[in-house]
């Protein structure tokens, strides 16, 4: 499993809501258009397939940032909830 930060910028309200609804099934919203997702390769591919059917590449932006276990330990958060953790991991 890998930890992904998924962000989006979608000007159309209807498409933005659809993208948000899909992402809620795969991860946790941490900011308005930012999700943290812990995904297997299969789930990651499935998520991308579902989002490709919704977004307009000429207007929308969706970004997937994979983070390794090494970089997870370097994340700094101010306020809000703690970051989503990989199964079996501890973040200090």
Protein Blocks (a to p, Z undefined) as FASTA:
>chain_A
ZZdddddddfblklmmmmmmmmmmmmccfbfklccddddfklmmmmmmmmmmmmcfklmc
cddddddfklmmmpcceehjdddddehiacZZ
